[in-house]
Amino acid sequence: MLGRLRQWRERRFATRHPFPAAAWAEARARLPLLAALSESEAELLGRRAWHFAHHKRLSLHPELAATTPFDLPARLALAAQACLLTLGWSQAEHREAFANVHEILVLPEAFQRRVEEMDEVGVMHEYDDERAGETSYQGPVVVAYPDLMESGDFSGFNVLIHELAHKLDLGNSQDVDGFPPLPRDIDPKAWHREFTAVWDDLQARLTRGEATPIDDYAGSHPGECFAVCCEYFFTAPDTLSQAYPGLYGLLRDYFRQDPLARLPRSEAPSP
């Protein structure tokens, strides 16, 4: 009965809101990350993004909206980068994973938050932290426009993927901890083992003052480690797979996608 109801709702949605193929083609043309998808992947992602754009609130801050157009291709491009994380999952899994996503709000600039942190010896430190994005358990996903404009390519940076990875992480907890709900075919011990190995390597390199193979922000907190690794998985899979092949394989199984196969030939690693 539930399945029939969903089918009826899907048909009604398609009738009332025909899929905007031309706008989706324009959205793909604007972002290398979307242009690299196969036709079958693009078809599925486009329709999920279309649903996402209708059922979630996608908005610009009033100050930004006064000067910046937010046309349909732009809305689809934003929604598609969010939905890229769940592209390999069933529609039911996709809906459940983003049940805690209600709004994506774009601000004109990066913003500051007053942060309190306790160090190893129990001393509390306060400082102003400049952020490109943030979210919370049931709160909106907030991203800065300049950083959004820098997302969408194969540079290893994507503020939307980063913040939506936090939403996946929050699927079983009200705090990000780098341990999202896992499918039955992934052993939690394997997840812990791979991420611990990456975390330990990052900490050792930072302690020695060495460069890290991925953004060193990943070494600031286990939740940030997961989000940064998700950014690299989708937008710099060659870098992640070369630095941490075990983790790349784990995320490939988790997301049921292989972004290495999408890399443009000029960026694909040599055999």
N, C-alpha and C positions, 0 to 999 in steps of 0.2 A: 504494500500500500504506500509506504513512504517513498519507494523508488518511483512509483507511478506519479506521485505528487511532484517529485523533483523534476521528472521528465516534462510534466505539464507546465511547471514554472519555467523551465528552460525554453520550451516552445513559445510561451507567452512573452518571455523576455526578448527572444529573437524576432518575434513579430513586432513588438513595440519599439525595439531598439536595434534595427538592422546593423550588422557589423560594418564599420566604416573602413572598408578595405583600402581606399586611397589615403586616408589619414594614417592608417597603420603602416603603409608603405613609406610614407613620409617620415614617420617616427623612426623606422628602421634605417632609413637613409641618413638620418641625423646622427646616429650613434653606432660606432663600429662594433660595439658589444652586441647589438641587435642585428646588425647587418651580417654578422658572421654565422648566425643560426642557419641550420638547414631549413628547407621549406616546410617540412613536417613540424619541426620545433617551432618555427615562426608562426605557423597556423595555430598551434595549440596555445602558444604564449600570447598571441594577439587577442584571442578570444577570452583568455583568462584576464588579461589586462583590461579589456573592455568591460567585463563584469566587475572587476576590482574598481575601476574608475566610477562605476555607477553605484556601488554598494559601500564604498569608503569615501570619506570626505577628503578631497585633494584641494588645497587652497594656498593662496599667496597671502602673506601679511598685507594689510591694507596699504601700507606705505609702498610696498613692492608692486602691488596690483595696479597702483596708479601710473606706473611707468613701464611695466613689463607685460607684454602679451602672454597669455596662457591659453594658446589655441589647443585644438583637439589633438594634433600630433604631439604637442608637448605634454599633455596630460597622459596620453598613451605611453609615451617614452618613460615618464615617471613611474606609472603603474607597472610597466613591463619590467623595469629594473627590480622592482620589489618582487614581482611574481617569478622572476628568473630563478630565485632560490628554490621554489617548489615546482619547477617545471617537470621534474622527473617523478613527481608524486601524483597519485590519483586525485581526482577532483575533491573527493571527500577528505583526503589527507591535507590538501591545499586549504580547504575551508577551515578545518580544525586548527591547522598551524597558525593561521592568521586571524583566528577568532578574537584575539586581543589587539588587533589593529583596527582602529576606528577612524583615524585621521592622519594625514601627512600634511604638515604645515611648513611652508618655505618662508624663511626670514630673509630680510635684505642683506644681512651681514652675519659673520660669526658673532657669538654672544658669550657673555661671561657668567660664571656661576661661582658663588662663594663656597669653597670646599673645606671640610674639616677632616683631617686624617690623623690617626694615631700611629706613631712609629714603633719600632721593635722594643724600645725601652719604656713605652707607655706615655710618651710626650705627645700632646695634641698640637697639630700644626694647622693653621688656617691660611688659605691663599686663594687668589682669584684664578680660575681656570678658564681659558678661552676654548670654546667648543665649536666644532663644525656641525655637530648634531647631538641629539640626545633622545632618549625615550624612557619609559617606565612601564610597569606591569600592565596597567590599563590606560596609560596616558598616551597622548599623541606622539607620533614620530615627528621630530622637529629637525630640519636641516637648513643650513645656510646656503643662500643662492649661489655665491661664488664657488663654493665647494660642489654644489650640485652641477654647475656648469663644467667643472673639471672631471666629473664622473661620466662613465659611459664608454670608455675606451679600454685598452689593455695595458694600462700603466701600473696596475696594482692598487689603485685608489678608487673607491666608490663609496661615497657617504651613505647612499641609500642601502646598498647591500650590507654595509656595516651596521646600520641601525636596525634593519629588518632581521639581521642575524641575532641581534639582542632580543628581538621579539620572539624568535624561535627558542632562544635560551630561556626566556621567561615563561615558556609553555608549561613548566612543571615547578616553578618557584617564583616568588615575588622579587628575587634578586638574581642578577646575572652571575653565573658561576662557571660558565664554560661547559655545562653538562645538560644539554637540552633533552627533551623526550627522545628516546631512541627506538627505532624499529626493532622487531623481534630478532632480525637476522644480524644485528650488531651487538656483540658482547660488551656490556658496560666496562668490563675489565680491560678489553682491548682499547676502548675509547680512552679510559684513564691512562693506560700505559703510553699510548702514542702522544697524547697531549702533555703528559708529564715529561716525556723525553724532550719534546720541543721546548717546554717551559724551562727545564733545567739547562738546556743548551743556550737559550736566550739569556738566562740569569748568569751563566758562566761567562759568556761573551761580554755582557755589560759590566760584570765585576772586573774583567781584565781590560776594559776600555776598548774592546774590539768592535768593529762594525758587525751588525747583525744581518743575516741574509734576507729578512723581511723587516718591515717597519718596527723599530724598537718599542713603539707603543704597545706592541703585543706583549712585552715583558712587564707591563705596569700592573696587570691584574689578569687572573685566569679568564674572566669574562671578555676582556679586551683581546686576549690571545685568540679566543675562538672567533670573535668578530673580525679581527685582522686577517686571520687565516682564511676565513670565508671570502673576504675581499680578494685575497691573492688567488684563491681557488678559482674564482670566476674571471678575474681580470688580469692575472699574471700566473696562470697555471704552470707555465714552464719554470718560473722562479721557485714556486712552492714545491713542485715535484723534484726539482734538482736538489733543493736544500733539505727537504723532509719528505722523501718518497713514501715512507710508511704512512705519514699523515695524509698525504695526497690520496693514497689508496683508500684510506678510511673515509675521507670526505666524499670521494667518488662513490663509495658504497652508500653513504648516508644520503647524499643528494640524488643518487641514481643518475648521475650525469658525468660526462668526461669532457670538460672544457678544453683540454689539450687538443682534442680533435677539431675544435672550432678555431684555433689560432690561425690568423692569416699566415700564409707561407713565409712571408718576410720575417715573421716573429716566431714561427715554430722552431723548436730546438732541432739541432742537427742530429741525425740518427747515429 
